[in-house]
Amino acid sequence: MQLSDVIGQARTKGFLLQLRHSERVPHALLFLGATGGGSLALATAFAQLLQCEQPGEFDSCGVCNACRKAAHFTHPDIHFSFPSIGANAVSTDFLKQWRTALKESPYFDANTWLQRLGAENKQGNINKDECNAILKKLSLKAFEGRYKILLMWLPEYLGKEGNRLLKLIEEPPEQTIFLLVAENQDQILNTILSRCQLIKTDTLSDDEVANALVAHMDTAPERARQIAFLAGGDYHLARTIAENPDNDDATLLLDWLRKCWKGNGPELVKWTDNFAKLGRENQKQFLQYGLHFLRELMAFGLTGADTLRLRPQELITAQNMSKVLDFEKIIRVTALFNDNVYYVERNANPKILFLDTSIQLHQIMKSA
C-alpha cells in the first residue's frame, strides 16, 4: 500500500514523508485515531515507504522488489501483530486471513476482524505467546530490508502482557522500528505510551469519505454524500452502510427500546435469549452503536436540530424518544450501556446481564 492509496490524511502524510527523507525515523511510533479513520492504512503505507528501495519525493516507488512484497503484505522484514482468539494463538496462525482483510480494505474495525476469525463468544487478545514470538522475530537480523518493522494493530489488547515488550521497545536492536496503531489511548499501558512518539491522525471529512465511496465502491455521488454524513468520518462504517443499507444493530436497538418501553416480561426474556446467542464481540459492537445513538439523541434534545447522523427511521425514533428521555435520563442510560461493555468484556452471563438491563431501562423510561 502506498500513501496515495490512503484516504485524506494530508497533514500526517506530509509529516511521515519528512521523517523518511530526514533519515531520522523514531524507533517507536504510535498512530492514534478513531475507528475507520485510516491509521492502519497509514502505518501500512509508511512501512512500505521505509522499505522502498527507490522512494520518491511524495511516496514509495511502488515498483521495486520491496514495494511489490510490501503491497502483498509478504515482505519478510515487515511483521504484523494483531488481536487473535485462543489461549495460545499467535498472529502467524492467522496471516492468511489478515492479508485478505488488508487487501479488501485496511479500514476494518476490531469486531469485523474477530468475527472473520470466528470469535463468537471468544474475545480477542494479544497474549503472552504472541509477545514471546515478537521478541524472537526481532532478535533476528533483517533478511533483505533496510529495517525490521513490527506493525502492531490495537495494542489495547495487550493489557498487562505489554510489560514483556517494554525493554525491547525502549532499546530495540539496530534498525528496528515499532509502528503501533491504536484507537483508545486510555487502554494502553503508560509505560508503552511513554516510549513512543505519538502521531494523532485526523478525522476524515464527509467529502473525503464520499469521494472514496464513489471511487472505490461505485456509489452514486448523492448516495455517497448521504452515507458519509451518517458515518461521521468512519470509512469502515460508510462501507458497511453502502453494502448493507439496513443496519442490523440499528434494527435490533430500536426493537429493544420499544420492548423496554412496554415492559412486557415474556417479550423481554425472549429478546434476551436471542441476543445472548450473538457472541460477546457482537454484543460489544451493539452497545457501541447504542452509545452512538444516545449521543445523537442528546444532541437532538439540546439543539432540536434534525441534522443528526442517523438514518430516517432512527431519526424518527430519536424524535419520539426525546419526549420520554430527558438529558438526565440519557446520562443514566449511557452509564448503563458503558457498564454493560465492561461486564461483557469480563464474561458476565449475557442472559442475566441484558434482562437486568432491560428492566432498568424500563424503569428509567417510566420514571418521573
C-alpha contacts under 8 A as a table, 3 or more apart, distances in Angstrom:
res1	aa1	res2	aa2	distance
1	M	5	D	6.42
1	M	41	A	7.65
1	M	44	T	6.52
1	M	45	A	4.93
1	M	48	Q	6.83
1	M	70	A	7.10
1	M	71	A	4.95
2	Q	5	D	5.36
2	Q	6	V	7.19
2	Q	45	A	4.79
2	Q	46	F	7.65
2	Q	48	Q	7.00
2	Q	49	L	7.32
2	Q	59	D	6.60
2	Q	60	S	6.30
2	Q	62	G	7.05
2	Q	71	A	7.86
3	L	6	V	5.36
3	L	13	K	6.90
3	L	42	L	6.77
3	L	45	A	5.31
3	L	46	F	7.14
3	L	59	D	6.01
3	L	60	S	7.62
4	S	7	I	7.74
4	S	59	D	7.14
6	V	9	Q	7.41
6	V	38	G	6.91
6	V	41	A	6.08
6	V	42	L	6.42
6	V	45	A	7.79
7	I	38	G	7.01
7	I	204	L	7.85
7	I	208	E	6.77
7	I	209	V	7.68
7	I	212	A	6.98
8	G	204	L	6.54
8	G	208	E	6.17
9	Q	12	T	5.43
9	Q	13	K	6.09
9	Q	38	G	7.93
9	Q	201	T	6.90
9	Q	202	D	6.17
9	Q	204	L	7.42
10	A	13	K	5.12
10	A	14	G	6.19
11	R	14	G	5.29
11	R	15	F	6.50
12	T	15	F	5.06
12	T	16	L	6.22
12	T	199	I	7.75
12	T	201	T	6.44
12	T	202	D	7.84
13	K	16	L	5.15
13	K	17	L	6.19
13	K	42	L	7.72
14	G	17	L	5.18
14	G	18	Q	6.31
15	F	18	Q	5.10
15	F	19	L	6.39
16	L	19	L	5.06
16	L	20	R	6.28
16	L	46	F	7.12
17	L	20	R	5.08
17	L	21	H	6.14
17	L	57	E	7.80
17	L	58	F	6.78
17	L	59	D	7.54
18	Q	21	H	5.30
18	Q	22	S	5.90
19	L	22	S	5.21
19	L	23	E	6.44
19	L	24	R	5.97
19	L	25	V	5.43
20	R	23	E	5.51
20	R	24	R	7.06
20	R	25	V	6.41
20	R	49	L	7.64
20	R	50	L	6.67
21	H	24	R	7.98
22	S	25	V	7.61
26	P	29	L	6.65
26	P	177	I	7.36
26	P	197	Q	7.16
27	H	169	I	7.73
27	H	172	P	7.42
27	H	175	Q	7.94
27	H	176	T	6.47
27	H	177	I	4.54
27	H	178	F	6.05
27	H	196	C	7.85
28	A	169	I	6.83
28	A	177	I	5.72
28	A	178	F	4.49
28	A	179	L	6.02
28	A	180	L	7.60
28	A	195	R	6.96
28	A	196	C	4.81
28	A	197	Q	6.27
29	L	177	I	7.96
29	L	178	F	6.17
29	L	179	L	5.05
29	L	180	L	6.13
29	L	196	C	5.15
29	L	197	Q	4.83
29	L	198	L	6.07
29	L	199	I	6.96
30	L	179	L	6.03
30	L	180	L	4.62
30	L	181	V	5.84
30	L	182	A	7.08
30	L	193	L	7.80
30	L	196	C	5.86
30	L	197	Q	5.98
30	L	198	L	4.90
30	L	199	I	5.84
31	F	39	S	5.93
31	F	40	L	7.90
31	F	43	A	7.21
31	F	179	L	7.34
31	F	180	L	6.01
31	F	181	V	4.73
31	F	182	A	6.11
31	F	198	L	6.34
31	F	199	I	4.85
31	F	200	K	5.94
31	F	201	T	6.74
32	L	39	S	6.70
32	L	181	V	6.13
32	L	182	A	4.97
32	L	183	E	5.59
32	L	184	N	7.54
32	L	185	Q	7.37
32	L	198	L	7.12
32	L	199	I	6.05
32	L	200	K	4.79
32	L	201	T	5.99
33	G	37	G	6.41
33	G	38	G	7.70
33	G	39	S	6.01
33	G	182	A	6.67
33	G	183	E	5.24
33	G	184	N	7.97
33	G	200	K	5.89
33	G	201	T	5.04
33	G	202	D	6.80
33	G	203	T	7.40
34	A	37	G	5.51
34	A	39	S	7.96
34	A	183	E	5.42
34	A	203	T	6.91
34	A	234	D	7.55
35	T	38	G	7.74
35	T	107	Y	7.74
35	T	108	F	7.93
35	T	109	D	6.33
35	T	183	E	6.35
35	T	234	D	6.16
35	T	236	H	7.67
36	G	39	S	7.87
36	G	107	Y	4.99
36	G	108	F	6.48
36	G	109	D	6.86
36	G	233	G	7.26
36	G	234	D	4.27
36	G	235	Y	4.85
36	G	236	H	4.84
36	G	237	L	7.01
37	G	107	Y	7.14
37	G	201	T	7.55
37	G	202	D	7.18
37	G	203	T	5.78
37	G	204	L	5.92
37	G	233	G	6.43
37	G	234	D	5.56
37	G	235	Y	6.35
38	G	41	A	5.02
38	G	42	L	6.08
38	G	106	P	7.41
38	G	107	Y	5.95
38	G	201	T	7.78
38	G	235	Y	8.00
39	S	42	L	5.10
39	S	43	A	6.21
39	S	181	V	6.30
39	S	182	A	7.77
39	S	201	T	6.43
40	L	43	A	5.17
40	L	44	T	6.10
40	L	106	P	6.31
40	L	107	Y	6.99
40	L	153	W	7.07
40	L	181	V	6.02
41	A	44	T	5.17
41	A	45	A	6.14
41	A	106	P	5.40
41	A	107	Y	6.91
42	L	45	A	5.12
42	L	46	F	6.02
43	A	46	F	5.01
43	A	47	A	6.14
43	A	151	L	7.38
43	A	179	L	6.56
43	A	180	L	7.95
43	A	181	V	7.18
44	T	47	A	5.16
44	T	48	Q	6.52
44	T	151	L	7.63
45	A	48	Q	5.16
45	A	49	L	6.23
46	F	49	L	4.85
46	F	50	L	6.13
47	A	50	L	5.19
47	A	51	Q	6.46
47	A	70	A	7.89
47	A	78	I	7.16
47	A	149	I	7.10
47	A	151	L	7.98
48	Q	51	Q	5.23
48	Q	52	C	5.94
48	Q	60	S	6.91
48	Q	66	A	7.50
48	Q	67	C	6.00
48	Q	70	A	5.56
48	Q	71	A	7.40
49	L	52	C	5.07
49	L	55	P	6.71
49	L	59	D	6.70
49	L	60	S	4.78
49	L	67	C	7.83
50	L	146	R	7.59
50	L	147	Y	7.40
51	Q	66	A	6.13
51	Q	67	C	7.25
51	Q	145	G	5.82
51	Q	146	R	5.80
51	Q	147	Y	6.68
52	C	55	P	5.63
52	C	60	S	5.78
52	C	61	C	6.80
52	C	62	G	7.81
52	C	64	C	6.94
52	C	66	A	5.63
52	C	67	C	5.66
53	E	61	C	7.86
53	E	64	C	6.33
53	E	65	N	7.82
53	E	66	A	6.65
53	E	67	C	7.86
54	Q	60	S	7.04
54	Q	61	C	5.89
54	Q	64	C	7.12
55	P	59	D	6.23
55	P	60	S	4.49
55	P	61	C	5.26
56	G	59	D	5.33
56	G	60	S	5.79
56	G	61	C	6.02
60	S	67	C	7.34
61	C	64	C	6.69
61	C	67	C	7.13
62	G	67	C	5.07
62	G	68	R	6.56
62	G	71	A	7.96
63	V	67	C	5.94
63	V	68	R	6.10
64	C	67	C	5.28
64	C	68	R	6.25
65	N	68	R	5.26
65	N	69	K	6.38
66	A	69	K	5.32
66	A	70	A	6.05
66	A	75	H	6.82
66	A	145	G	7.28
67	C	70	A	4.95
67	C	71	A	5.87
68	R	71	A	5.17
68	R	72	H	6.64
69	K	72	H	5.30
69	K	73	F	6.19
69	K	74	T	5.20
69	K	75	H	4.81
70	A	73	F	4.72
70	A	74	T	5.85
70	A	75	H	5.01
70	A	78	I	7.58
71	A	74	T	7.69
72	H	75	H	7.77
72	H	99	R	7.34
72	H	103	K	7.71
73	F	78	I	7.77
73	F	99	R	6.21
74	T	78	I	7.63
75	H	78	I	5.47
75	H	79	H	7.98
76	P	79	H	7.21
76	P	143	F	6.60
76	P	144	E	7.48
76	P	145	G	7.84
77	D	142	A	6.01
77	D	143	F	6.43
77	D	144	E	7.10
77	D	145	G	5.90
77	D	147	Y	6.86
77	D	148	K	4.96
77	D	149	I	6.08
78	I	148	K	6.31
78	I	149	I	4.82
78	I	150	L	6.03
78	I	151	L	7.21
79	H	148	K	7.85
79	H	149	I	6.02
79	H	150	L	4.75
79	H	151	L	6.10
80	F	91	S	7.17
80	F	150	L	5.84
80	F	151	L	4.94
80	F	152	M	5.84
80	F	153	W	7.75
81	S	91	S	5.57
81	S	130	E	7.77
81	S	150	L	7.23
81	S	151	L	6.22
81	S	152	M	4.52
81	S	153	W	6.27
82	F	91	S	6.17
82	F	126	I	6.64
82	F	152	M	5.75
82	F	153	W	4.97
82	F	154	L	6.51
82	F	155	P	7.74
83	P	91	S	7.47
83	P	114	L	7.74
83	P	124	G	5.28
83	P	125	N	4.81
83	P	126	I	5.07
83	P	153	W	7.51
83	P	154	L	7.13
83	P	157	Y	6.40
84	S	89	A	6.54
84	S	90	V	6.89
84	S	91	S	6.60
84	S	94	F	7.74
84	S	114	L	6.91
84	S	117	L	7.61
84	S	124	G	5.11
84	S	125	N	5.65
84	S	126	I	6.56
85	I	89	A	6.30
85	I	114	L	7.51
85	I	117	L	7.43
85	I	119	A	6.52
85	I	122	K	6.57
85	I	123	Q	6.39
85	I	124	G	5.00
85	I	125	N	6.44
86	G	89	A	5.05
86	G	122	K	7.71
86	G	124	G	7.92
87	A	127	N	7.49
88	N	127	N	7.29
88	N	128	K	7.93
88	N	129	D	6.10
89	A	93	D	6.82
89	A	127	N	7.66
89	A	129	D	7.19
89	A	130	E	7.22
90	V	93	D	5.71
90	V	94	F	7.62
90	V	126	I	7.73
90	V	127	N	7.70
90	V	129	D	6.48
90	V	130	E	4.85
90	V	133	A	7.63
91	S	94	F	5.48
91	S	95	L	6.41
91	S	130	E	6.82
92	T	95	L	5.14
94	F	97	Q	5.47
94	F	98	W	6.17
95	L	98	W	4.85
95	L	99	R	6.05
96	K	99	R	5.38
96	K	100	T	6.31
97	Q	100	T	5.11
97	Q	101	A	6.11
97	Q	116	R	7.69
97	Q	117	L	7.72
98	W	101	A	5.13
98	W	102	L	6.24
99	R	102	L	5.19
99	R	103	K	6.15
100	T	103	K	5.19
100	T	104	E	6.27
101	A	104	E	5.20
101	A	105	S	6.24
101	A	106	P	6.91
101	A	108	F	7.90
101	A	113	W	7.74
102	L	105	S	5.14
102	L	106	P	4.60
103	K	106	P	7.03
105	S	108	F	6.67
107	Y	235	Y	6.62
107	Y	236	H	5.29
108	F	112	T	6.30
108	F	113	W	6.83
108	F	236	H	5.50
109	D	112	T	5.46
109	D	113	W	6.34
109	D	236	H	7.16
110	A	113	W	5.15
110	A	114	L	6.12
111	N	114	L	5.19
111	N	115	Q	6.01
111	N	281	E	5.87
111	N	282	N	6.82
111	N	285	Q	6.69
112	T	115	Q	5.28
112	T	116	R	6.27
113	W	116	R	5.14
113	W	117	L	6.74
114	L	117	L	5.07
114	L	118	G	6.52
114	L	119	A	5.42
114	L	123	Q	7.92
114	L	124	G	6.66
114	L	281	E	7.62
115	Q	118	G	4.84
115	Q	119	A	5.14
115	Q	120	E	6.81
115	Q	281	E	7.70
116	R	119	A	7.48
119	A	122	K	4.93
119	A	123	Q	6.52
119	A	124	G	7.55
119	A	279	G	7.65
119	A	281	E	7.32
120	E	278	L	6.96
120	E	279	G	4.47
120	E	280	R	6.63
120	E	281	E	6.96
120	E	282	N	7.78
121	N	278	L	7.79
121	N	279	G	4.20
121	N	280	R	4.94
121	N	281	E	7.03
122	K	279	G	7.43
122	K	280	R	6.76
122	K	281	E	7.53
123	Q	280	R	6.86
123	Q	281	E	6.45
123	Q	345	E	7.57
124	G	157	Y	7.17
125	N	157	Y	4.99
125	N	158	L	6.48
126	I	130	E	6.18
126	I	131	C	7.49
126	I	155	P	7.73
126	I	157	Y	5.45
126	I	158	L	4.88
126	I	159	G	7.98
126	I	161	E	7.76
127	N	130	E	5.33
127	N	131	C	6.47
127	N	158	L	6.56
127	N	161	E	6.45
128	K	131	C	5.12
128	K	132	N	6.27
128	K	161	E	6.01
128	K	164	R	7.99
129	D	132	N	5.08
129	D	133	A	6.12
130	E	133	A	4.98
130	E	134	I	6.25
131	C	134	I	5.06
131	C	135	L	6.35
131	C	161	E	7.35
131	C	162	G	7.67
131	C	164	R	6.64
131	C	165	L	6.80
132	N	135	L	5.08
132	N	136	K	6.31
132	N	164	R	7.90
133	A	136	K	5.11
133	A	137	K	6.15
134	I	137	K	5.11
134	I	138	L	6.16
135	L	138	L	5.49
135	L	139	S	6.19
135	L	165	L	7.50
135	L	168	L	7.49
136	K	139	S	5.25
136	K	140	L	7.04
137	K	140	L	5.83
138	L	141	K	7.50
138	L	148	K	7.04
138	L	173	P	7.44
138	L	176	T	7.51
139	S	173	P	7.14
141	K	148	K	7.81
142	A	145	G	6.08
142	A	146	R	7.37
142	A	147	Y	6.62
142	A	148	K	5.66
145	G	148	K	6.99
146	R	175	Q	7.30
147	Y	175	Q	5.00
147	Y	176	T	5.67
147	Y	177	I	6.98
148	K	175	Q	6.28
148	K	176	T	4.68
148	K	177	I	6.26
149	I	176	T	5.84
149	I	177	I	4.85
149	I	178	F	5.90
149	I	179	L	7.28
150	L	176	T	7.96
150	L	177	I	6.41
150	L	178	F	4.99
150	L	179	L	6.08
151	L	178	F	6.12
151	L	179	L	4.64
151	L	180	L	5.82
151	L	181	V	7.55
152	M	155	P	6.43
152	M	178	F	7.63
152	M	179	L	6.24
152	M	180	L	4.81
152	M	181	V	6.16
153	W	180	L	6.05
153	W	181	V	4.80
153	W	182	A	6.53
154	L	157	Y	6.11
154	L	180	L	7.25
154	L	181	V	5.60
154	L	182	A	4.75
154	L	183	E	6.95
155	P	158	L	5.31
155	P	159	G	7.91
155	P	180	L	6.75
155	P	181	V	7.05
155	P	182	A	6.24
155	P	188	I	6.61
156	E	159	G	6.33
156	E	182	A	6.89
156	E	184	N	7.02
156	E	185	Q	7.81
156	E	187	Q	5.22
156	E	188	I	5.05
158	L	161	E	5.39
158	L	162	G	5.29
158	L	188	I	7.82
159	G	162	G	6.05
159	G	187	Q	7.67
159	G	188	I	7.10
159	G	189	L	7.22
160	K	163	N	5.89
160	K	189	L	7.40
161	E	164	R	5.78
161	E	165	L	7.86
162	G	165	L	5.48
162	G	166	L	6.77
162	G	189	L	7.15
162	G	192	I	7.42
163	N	166	L	5.27
163	N	191	T	7.98
164	R	167	K	7.47
165	L	168	L	5.29
165	L	169	I	6.11
166	L	169	I	5.23
166	L	170	E	6.08
166	L	191	T	7.24
166	L	192	I	6.45
167	K	170	E	5.06
167	K	171	E	5.89
167	K	172	P	7.63
168	L	171	E	5.24
168	L	172	P	4.84
168	L	173	P	7.75
169	I	172	P	5.50
169	I	178	F	7.27
169	I	192	I	7.79
169	I	195	R	6.83
170	E	195	R	6.02
172	P	176	T	6.05
172	P	177	I	7.74
173	P	176	T	5.67
182	A	185	Q	6.92
184	N	187	Q	5.79
184	N	188	I	7.37
185	Q	188	I	5.59
186	D	189	L	7.92
188	I	192	I	7.07
188	I	193	L	6.96
189	L	192	I	5.36
189	L	193	L	6.46
190	N	193	L	4.90
190	N	194	S	6.05
191	T	194	S	5.35
191	T	195	R	6.74
192	I	195	R	5.33
192	I	196	C	6.76
193	L	196	C	5.42
193	L	197	Q	7.94
193	L	198	L	7.91
194	S	197	Q	7.91
203	T	233	G	5.60
203	T	234	D	7.88
204	L	208	E	6.17
204	L	209	V	6.58
204	L	232	G	7.93
204	L	233	G	4.47
204	L	234	D	7.10
204	L	235	Y	7.86
205	S	208	E	5.20
205	S	209	V	6.39
205	S	232	G	7.73
205	S	233	G	5.69
206	D	209	V	5.20
206	D	210	A	6.02
206	D	225	R	7.11
206	D	228	A	5.06
206	D	229	F	5.85
206	D	232	G	6.85
206	D	233	G	6.21
207	D	210	A	5.05
207	D	211	N	5.99
207	D	225	R	7.25
207	D	228	A	7.36
208	E	211	N	5.25
208	E	212	A	6.20
209	V	212	A	5.16
209	V	213	L	6.29
209	V	224	A	7.92
209	V	228	A	5.55
209	V	233	G	6.69
209	V	234	D	7.81
209	V	235	Y	6.01
209	V	238	A	7.47
210	A	213	L	5.14
210	A	214	V	6.34
210	A	221	P	7.20
210	A	224	A	4.80
210	A	225	R	5.17
210	A	227	I	7.36
210	A	228	A	5.33
211	N	214	V	5.14
211	N	215	A	6.12
211	N	221	P	7.78
211	N	224	A	7.47
212	A	215	A	5.02
212	A	216	H	5.74
212	A	217	M	7.61
213	L	216	H	5.41
213	L	217	M	5.07
213	L	218	D	6.52
213	L	219	T	5.66
213	L	224	A	6.00
213	L	238	A	7.80
213	L	239	R	7.28
214	V	217	M	5.76
214	V	218	D	4.78
214	V	219	T	4.63
214	V	220	A	6.27
214	V	221	P	6.14
214	V	224	A	6.51
215	A	218	D	5.88
215	A	219	T	7.71
217	M	239	R	7.99
219	T	223	R	6.65
219	T	224	A	5.80
219	T	242	A	7.62
220	A	223	R	5.33
220	A	224	A	5.95
221	P	224	A	4.94
221	P	225	R	6.24
222	E	225	R	5.23
222	E	226	Q	6.47
223	R	226	Q	5.10
223	R	227	I	6.22
224	A	227	I	5.12
224	A	228	A	6.01
225	R	228	A	5.08
225	R	229	F	6.26
226	Q	229	F	5.32
226	Q	230	L	6.53
227	I	230	L	5.13
227	I	231	A	6.13
227	I	238	A	5.88
227	I	241	I	6.83
227	I	242	A	7.06
228	A	231	A	5.07
228	A	232	G	6.41
228	A	233	G	7.04
228	A	235	Y	7.90
228	A	238	A	6.09
229	F	232	G	5.63
229	F	233	G	7.97
229	F	309	R	6.23
230	L	238	A	7.62
230	L	308	L	7.81
230	L	309	R	4.33
230	L	310	L	5.83
230	L	311	R	7.06
231	A	234	D	5.30
231	A	235	Y	6.96
231	A	237	L	5.68
231	A	238	A	5.22
231	A	309	R	7.05
232	G	309	R	7.00
234	D	237	L	5.36
234	D	238	A	6.30
235	Y	238	A	4.82
235	Y	239	R	6.16
236	H	239	R	5.17
236	H	240	T	6.23
237	L	240	T	4.94
237	L	241	I	6.16
238	A	241	I	5.18
238	A	242	A	6.15
239	R	242	A	5.04
239	R	243	E	6.10
240	T	243	E	5.17
240	T	244	N	5.79
240	T	245	P	7.91
241	I	244	N	5.02
241	I	245	P	5.08
241	I	246	D	7.43
241	I	247	N	6.90
242	A	245	P	5.96
244	N	247	N	6.31
246	D	250	A	7.86
246	D	251	T	7.59
247	N	250	A	5.36
247	N	251	T	6.44
248	D	251	T	5.13
248	D	252	L	5.95
249	D	252	L	5.06
249	D	253	L	5.97
249	D	286	F	5.63
249	D	289	Y	6.80
250	A	253	L	5.21
250	A	254	L	6.21
250	A	289	Y	7.52
250	A	314	E	7.27
251	T	254	L	5.37
251	T	255	D	6.18
252	L	255	D	5.20
252	L	256	W	6.14
253	L	256	W	5.06
253	L	257	L	6.12
253	L	286	F	7.73
253	L	290	G	6.81
254	L	257	L	5.18
254	L	258	R	6.24
254	L	314	E	7.61
254	L	317	T	7.40
255	D	258	R	5.27
255	D	259	K	6.33
256	W	259	K	5.11
256	W	260	C	6.09
256	W	271	W	7.50
257	L	260	C	5.00
257	L	261	W	6.12
258	R	261	W	5.10
258	R	262	K	6.40
259	K	262	K	5.15
259	K	263	G	6.03
259	K	264	N	6.75
259	K	267	E	7.00
259	K	268	L	6.51
260	C	263	G	4.95
260	C	264	N	7.51
260	C	268	L	7.18
260	C	358	S	5.72
260	C	359	I	7.03
260	C	361	L	6.15
260	C	362	H	4.91
261	W	361	L	7.68
261	W	362	H	5.39
261	W	365	M	6.52
261	W	366	K	7.53
262	K	362	H	7.53
263	G	268	L	7.36
263	G	359	I	7.36
263	G	362	H	5.95
264	N	267	E	5.50
264	N	268	L	6.27
265	G	268	L	5.19
265	G	269	V	6.22
266	P	269	V	5.12
266	P	270	K	6.21
267	E	270	K	5.15
267	E	271	W	6.13
268	L	271	W	5.03
268	L	272	T	6.04
268	L	355	L	6.83
268	L	358	S	7.02
269	V	272	T	5.11
269	V	273	D	6.17
269	V	355	L	6.54
270	K	273	D	5.17
270	K	274	N	6.39
271	W	274	N	5.31
271	W	275	F	6.09
272	T	275	F	4.98
272	T	276	A	6.03
272	T	350	P	7.84
272	T	351	K	5.69
272	T	354	F	6.14
272	T	355	L	5.95
273	D	276	A	5.33
273	D	277	K	7.00
273	D	351	K	6.05
274	N	277	K	5.56
274	N	278	L	7.45
275	F	278	L	5.62
275	F	283	Q	7.81
275	F	351	K	7.98
276	A	279	G	6.66
276	A	350	P	5.32
276	A	351	K	5.76
278	L	282	N	5.96
278	L	283	Q	6.60
279	G	282	N	5.56
279	G	283	Q	6.23
280	R	283	Q	4.93
280	R	284	K	6.21
280	R	344	V	6.38
280	R	345	E	7.46
280	R	347	N	7.94
281	E	284	K	5.15
281	E	285	Q	6.22
282	N	285	Q	4.95
282	N	286	F	6.12
283	Q	286	F	5.04
283	Q	287	L	6.30
283	Q	344	V	7.60
284	K	287	L	5.09
284	K	288	Q	6.22
284	K	341	V	5.82
284	K	344	V	7.01
284	K	345	E	7.96
285	Q	288	Q	5.09
285	Q	289	Y	6.33
286	F	289	Y	5.13
286	F	290	G	6.22
287	L	290	G	4.79
287	L	291	L	6.25
287	L	337	F	6.21
287	L	338	N	7.84
287	L	340	N	7.72
287	L	341	V	6.76
288	Q	291	L	5.08
288	Q	292	H	6.39
289	Y	292	H	5.00
289	Y	293	F	6.29
290	G	293	F	5.05
290	G	294	L	6.24
290	G	337	F	7.51
291	L	294	L	5.04
291	L	295	R	6.22
291	L	334	T	6.38
291	L	337	F	6.96
291	L	338	N	7.96
292	H	295	R	5.15
292	H	296	E	6.42
293	F	296	E	5.22
293	F	297	L	6.10
293	F	310	L	7.64
294	L	297	L	4.82
294	L	298	M	6.02
294	L	330	I	6.78
294	L	334	T	6.88
295	R	298	M	5.09
295	R	299	A	6.28
296	E	299	A	4.98
296	E	300	F	6.23
296	E	308	L	6.11
296	E	309	R	6.87
296	E	310	L	7.55
297	L	300	F	5.08
297	L	301	G	6.21
297	L	318	A	5.63
297	L	319	Q	7.77
297	L	322	S	6.92
298	M	301	G	5.01
298	M	302	L	6.20
298	M	327	F	6.61
298	M	330	I	6.91
299	A	302	L	5.18
299	A	303	T	5.96
299	A	304	G	7.52
299	A	305	A	7.84
299	A	308	L	7.78
300	F	303	T	5.31
300	F	304	G	4.73
300	F	305	A	5.65
300	F	306	D	6.70
300	F	308	L	7.29
300	F	318	A	7.86
300	F	319	Q	7.64
300	F	322	S	7.71
301	G	304	G	5.64
301	G	322	S	6.20
301	G	326	D	7.24
301	G	327	F	7.12
305	A	308	L	7.28
306	D	315	L	7.55
308	L	315	L	7.34
310	L	314	E	5.66
310	L	315	L	5.55
311	R	314	E	5.24
311	R	315	L	5.94
312	P	315	L	5.04
312	P	316	I	6.29
313	Q	316	I	5.16
313	Q	317	T	6.32
314	E	317	T	5.05
314	E	318	A	6.09
315	L	318	A	4.95
315	L	319	Q	6.15
316	I	319	Q	5.13
316	I	320	N	6.28
317	T	320	N	5.08
317	T	321	M	5.99
318	A	321	M	5.03
318	A	322	S	6.04
319	Q	322	S	5.28
319	Q	323	K	7.21
320	N	323	K	5.71
320	N	324	V	7.62
321	M	324	V	5.39
321	M	325	L	5.87
322	S	325	L	5.09
322	S	326	D	6.37
323	K	326	D	7.25
324	V	365	M	6.34
324	V	366	K	7.83
325	L	328	E	7.79
325	L	329	K	5.42
325	L	330	I	6.03
325	L	365	M	6.41
326	D	329	K	5.35
326	D	330	I	6.23
327	F	330	I	5.20
327	F	331	I	6.35
328	E	331	I	5.16
328	E	332	R	6.45
329	K	332	R	5.01
329	K	333	V	6.22
329	K	364	I	6.53
329	K	365	M	7.48
330	I	333	V	5.09
330	I	334	T	6.02
331	I	334	T	5.08
331	I	335	A	6.23
332	R	335	A	5.18
332	R	336	L	6.24
332	R	364	I	7.77
333	V	336	L	4.91
333	V	337	F	6.27
333	V	361	L	6.99
333	V	364	I	7.65
334	T	337	F	5.15
334	T	338	N	6.21
335	A	338	N	5.07
335	A	339	D	6.11
336	L	339	D	5.13
336	L	340	N	6.27
336	L	357	T	7.43
337	F	340	N	5.00
337	F	341	V	6.42
338	N	341	V	5.20
338	N	342	Y	6.56
339	D	342	Y	5.11
339	D	343	Y	6.29
340	N	343	Y	4.96
340	N	344	V	5.96
340	N	353	L	7.58
341	V	344	V	5.23
341	V	345	E	6.24
342	Y	345	E	5.32
342	Y	346	R	6.55
343	Y	346	R	5.04
343	Y	347	N	6.45
343	Y	348	A	5.44
344	V	347	N	5.15
344	V	348	A	5.42
344	V	349	N	7.95
344	V	350	P	7.30
345	E	348	A	7.64
348	A	353	L	6.75
349	N	352	I	5.61
349	N	353	L	6.01
350	P	353	L	4.94
350	P	354	F	5.84
351	K	354	F	5.63
351	K	355	L	5.99
352	I	355	L	5.36
352	I	356	D	6.08
353	L	356	D	5.35
353	L	357	T	6.18
354	F	357	T	4.71
354	F	358	S	5.93
355	L	358	S	5.00
355	L	359	I	6.36
356	D	359	I	5.20
356	D	360	Q	6.29
357	T	360	Q	5.01
357	T	361	L	6.06
358	S	361	L	5.06
358	S	362	H	6.27
359	I	362	H	5.14
359	I	363	Q	6.31
360	Q	363	Q	5.04
360	Q	364	I	6.13
361	L	364	I	5.07
361	L	365	M	6.09
362	H	365	M	5.19
362	H	366	K	6.13
363	Q	366	K	5.25
363	Q	367	S	5.85
364	I	367	S	5.24
